[in-house]
Amino acid sequence: MNTIKELITDIDGEFRYDRCVMGLSNCSDDNPCPLHDHFKNIKKSILCDFMELTIDEICKNPDK
């Protein structure tokens, strides 16, 4: 079964979910953008969901 992360990788060739939400190239824990700390946990949560959620699960429960 393919996960959402695998699907994105198959289509885009890579999975880059560590990018800055403001589009800054040098955003990091050491050099954070103004939104870095707020979105850090949100991005981590979405990444975990994408690594676990399968396409089959979405097809079985399309209303969720």
TIVO-2410 file (N, C-alpha, C; in nm, 3 decimals):
# residues 64
REC num residu      c1      c2      c3 atome chaine
REC   1      M   0.083  -0.119   0.000     N      A
REC   1      M   0.000   0.000   0.000    CA      A
REC   1      M   0.087   0.124   0.000     C      A
REC   2      N   0.051   0.218  -0.083     N      A
REC   2      N   0.126   0.342  -0.091    CA      A
REC   2      N   0.073   0.444   0.008     C      A
REC   3      T   0.167   0.512   0.072     N      A
REC   3      T   0.130   0.622   0.161    CA      A
REC   3      T   0.121   0.751   0.080     C      A
REC   4      I   0.065   0.853   0.141     N      A
REC   4      I   0.056   0.983   0.074    CA      A
REC   4      I   0.197   1.033   0.042     C      A
REC   5      K   0.291   1.012   0.132     N      A
REC   5      K   0.430   1.052   0.108    CA      A
REC   5      K   0.486   0.982  -0.015     C      A
REC   6      E   0.461   0.852  -0.028     N      A
REC   6      E   0.510   0.778  -0.144    CA      A
REC   6      E   0.446   0.827  -0.273     C      A
REC   7      L   0.318   0.859  -0.268     N      A
REC   7      L   0.248   0.913  -0.385    CA      A
REC   7      L   0.310   1.045  -0.429     C      A
REC   8      I   0.334   1.134  -0.334     N      A
REC   8      I   0.395   1.263  -0.366    CA      A
REC   8      I   0.534   1.241  -0.426     C      A
REC   9      T   0.611   1.150  -0.369     N      A
REC   9      T   0.744   1.121  -0.421    CA      A
REC   9      T   0.738   1.064  -0.562     C      A
REC  10      D   0.639   0.975  -0.587     N      A
REC  10      D   0.623   0.918  -0.721    CA      A
REC  10      D   0.590   1.025  -0.825     C      A
REC  11      I   0.511   1.123  -0.787     N      A
REC  11      I   0.470   1.227  -0.881    CA      A
REC  11      I   0.577   1.336  -0.895     C      A
REC  12      D   0.627   1.384  -0.782     N      A
REC  12      D   0.721   1.497  -0.783    CA      A
REC  12      D   0.868   1.455  -0.788     C      A
REC  13      G   0.897   1.330  -0.757     N      A
REC  13      G   1.035   1.284  -0.757    CA      A
REC  13      G   1.108   1.308  -0.627     C      A
REC  14      E   1.047   1.384  -0.538     N      A
REC  14      E   1.107   1.408  -0.407    CA      A
REC  14      E   0.996   1.450  -0.311     C      A
REC  15      F   1.026   1.439  -0.185     N      A
REC  15      F   0.931   1.484  -0.083    CA      A
REC  15      F   1.004   1.585   0.004     C      A
REC  16      R   0.971   1.709  -0.016     N      A
REC  16      R   1.038   1.817   0.057    CA      A
REC  16      R   0.937   1.889   0.145     C      A
REC  17      Y   0.921   1.842   0.266     N      A
REC  17      Y   0.828   1.906   0.356    CA      A
REC  17      Y   0.900   1.982   0.466     C      A
REC  18      D   1.028   2.007   0.445     N      A
REC  18      D   1.106   2.079   0.545    CA      A
REC  18      D   1.132   2.223   0.502     C      A
REC  19      R   1.066   2.267   0.398     N      A
REC  19      R   1.086   2.403   0.348    CA      A
REC  19      R   1.023   2.506   0.441     C      A
REC  20      C   1.076   2.624   0.436     N      A
REC  20      C   1.026   2.736   0.515    CA      A
REC  20      C   0.886   2.775   0.466     C      A
REC  21      V   0.794   2.800   0.559     N      A
REC  21      V   0.658   2.838   0.520    CA      A
REC  21      V   0.654   2.976   0.456     C      A
REC  22      M   0.757   3.057   0.479     N      A
REC  22      M   0.765   3.189   0.417    CA      A
REC  22      M   0.848   3.187   0.289     C      A
REC  23      G   0.905   3.070   0.257     N      A
REC  23      G   0.983   3.056   0.135    CA      A
REC  23      G   1.127   3.102   0.147     C      A
REC  24      L   1.174   3.123   0.269     N      A
REC  24      L   1.313   3.167   0.289    CA      A
REC  24      L   1.408   3.049   0.275     C      A
REC  25      S   1.520   3.071   0.211     N      A
REC  25      S   1.613   2.961   0.185    CA      A
REC  25      S   1.701   2.928   0.305     C      A
REC  26      N   1.716   3.019   0.398     N      A
REC  26      N   1.806   2.993   0.510    CA      A
REC  26      N   1.733   2.982   0.644     C      A
REC  27      C   1.609   2.945   0.644     N      A
REC  27      C   1.531   2.929   0.766    CA      A
REC  27      C   1.568   2.797   0.833     C      A
REC  28      S   1.594   2.802   0.962     N      A
REC  28      S   1.629   2.682   1.038    CA      A
REC  28      S   1.606   2.710   1.187     C      A
REC  29      D   1.630   2.609   1.270     N      A
REC  29      D   1.618   2.630   1.414    CA      A
REC  29      D   1.718   2.736   1.462     C      A
REC  30      D   1.835   2.740   1.399     N      A
REC  30      D   1.937   2.838   1.437    CA      A
REC  30      D   1.911   2.976   1.378     C      A
REC  31      N   1.840   2.981   1.267     N      A
REC  31      N   1.812   3.107   1.198    CA      A
REC  31      N   1.665   3.108   1.156     C      A
REC  32      P   1.572   3.115   1.254     N      A
REC  32      P   1.430   3.099   1.223    CA      A
REC  32      P   1.365   3.223   1.161     C      A
REC  33      C   1.270   3.198   1.073     N      A
REC  33      C   1.186   3.305   1.021    CA      A
REC  33      C   1.083   3.340   1.128     C      A
REC  34      P   1.006   3.445   1.111     N      A
REC  34      P   0.907   3.483   1.213    CA      A
REC  34      P   0.800   3.375   1.239     C      A
REC  35      L   0.776   3.286   1.144     N      A
REC  35      L   0.672   3.184   1.161    CA      A
REC  35      L   0.728   3.045   1.194     C      A
REC  36      H   0.859   3.032   1.197     N      A
REC  36      H   0.926   2.903   1.212    CA      A
REC  36      H   0.876   2.823   1.333     C      A
REC  37      D   0.880   2.883   1.449     N      A
REC  37      D   0.842   2.809   1.570    CA      A
REC  37      D   0.694   2.771   1.570     C      A
REC  38      H   0.611   2.855   1.515     N      A
REC  38      H   0.468   2.827   1.511    CA      A
REC  38      H   0.437   2.708   1.418     C      A
REC  39      F   0.502   2.702   1.303     N      A
REC  39      F   0.472   2.599   1.204    CA      A
REC  39      F   0.556   2.473   1.219     C      A
REC  40      K   0.657   2.475   1.301     N      A
REC  40      K   0.746   2.359   1.316    CA      A
REC  40      K   0.667   2.234   1.356     C      A
REC  41      N   0.584   2.244   1.458     N      A
REC  41      N   0.507   2.128   1.503    CA      A
REC  41      N   0.396   2.091   1.405     C      A
REC  42      I   0.338   2.190   1.338     N      A
REC  42      I   0.234   2.163   1.239    CA      A
REC  42      I   0.293   2.082   1.123     C      A
REC  43      K   0.410   2.125   1.074     N      A
REC  43      K   0.474   2.053   0.963    CA      A
REC  43      K   0.513   1.912   1.006     C      A
REC  44      K   0.560   1.897   1.129     N      A
REC  44      K   0.598   1.765   1.179    CA      A
REC  44      K   0.477   1.673   1.186     C      A
REC  45      S   0.364   1.725   1.231     N      A
REC  45      S   0.242   1.646   1.240    CA      A
REC  45      S   0.193   1.603   1.102     C      A
REC  46      I   0.195   1.694   1.007     N      A
REC  46      I   0.153   1.661   0.871    CA      A
REC  46      I   0.246   1.556   0.810     C      A
REC  47      L   0.376   1.571   0.832     N      A
REC  47      L   0.472   1.474   0.780    CA      A
REC  47      L   0.442   1.335   0.837     C      A
REC  48      C   0.416   1.327   0.967     N      A
REC  48      C   0.385   1.197   1.027    CA      A
REC  48      C   0.259   1.138   0.967     C      A
REC  49      D   0.157   1.222   0.946     N      A
REC  49      D   0.032   1.175   0.885    CA      A
REC  49      D   0.057   1.124   0.743     C      A
REC  50      F   0.135   1.197   0.665     N      A
REC  50      F   0.163   1.158   0.527    CA      A
REC  50      F   0.243   1.029   0.520     C      A
REC  51      M   0.324   1.001   0.621     N      A
REC  51      M   0.404   0.879   0.622    CA      A
REC  51      M   0.322   0.757   0.662     C      A
REC  52      E   0.206   0.781   0.727     N      A
REC  52      E   0.124   0.671   0.775    CA      A
REC  52      E  -0.004   0.650   0.694     C      A
REC  53      L  -0.067   0.758   0.649     N      A
REC  53      L  -0.194   0.750   0.579    CA      A
REC  53      L  -0.175   0.691   0.440     C      A
REC  54      T  -0.254   0.589   0.410     N      A
REC  54      T  -0.242   0.524   0.279    CA      A
REC  54      T  -0.354   0.569   0.186     C      A
REC  55      I  -0.332   0.552   0.060     N      A
REC  55      I  -0.432   0.585  -0.041    CA      A
REC  55      I  -0.554   0.495  -0.021     C      A
REC  56      D  -0.531   0.370   0.015     N      A
REC  56      D  -0.640   0.276   0.041    CA      A
REC  56      D  -0.731   0.327   0.153     C      A
REC  57      E  -0.672   0.380   0.259     N      A
REC  57      E  -0.752   0.435   0.370    CA      A
REC  57      E  -0.837   0.552   0.326     C      A
REC  58      I  -0.784   0.637   0.241     N      A
REC  58      I  -0.859   0.751   0.190    CA      A
REC  58      I  -0.976   0.704   0.104     C      A
REC  59      C  -0.952   0.604   0.021     N      A
REC  59      C  -1.059   0.551  -0.066    CA      A
REC  59      C  -1.170   0.485   0.015     C      A
REC  60      K  -1.136   0.422   0.126     N      A
REC  60      K  -1.235   0.356   0.208    CA      A
REC  60      K  -1.318   0.455   0.290     C      A
REC  61      N  -1.258   0.572   0.320     N      A
REC  61      N  -1.325   0.673   0.402    CA      A
REC  61      N  -1.315   0.811   0.335     C      A
REC  62      P  -1.376   0.829   0.221     N      A
REC  62      P  -1.359   0.955   0.147    CA      A
REC  62      P  -1.419   1.077   0.218     C      A
REC  63      D  -1.511   1.055   0.311     N      A
REC  63      D  -1.575   1.168   0.379    CA      A
REC  63      D  -1.497   1.219   0.500     C      A
REC  64      K  -1.390   1.153   0.536     N      A
REC  64      K  -1.312   1.196   0.653    CA      A
REC  64      K  -1.200   1.286   0.614     C      A
***
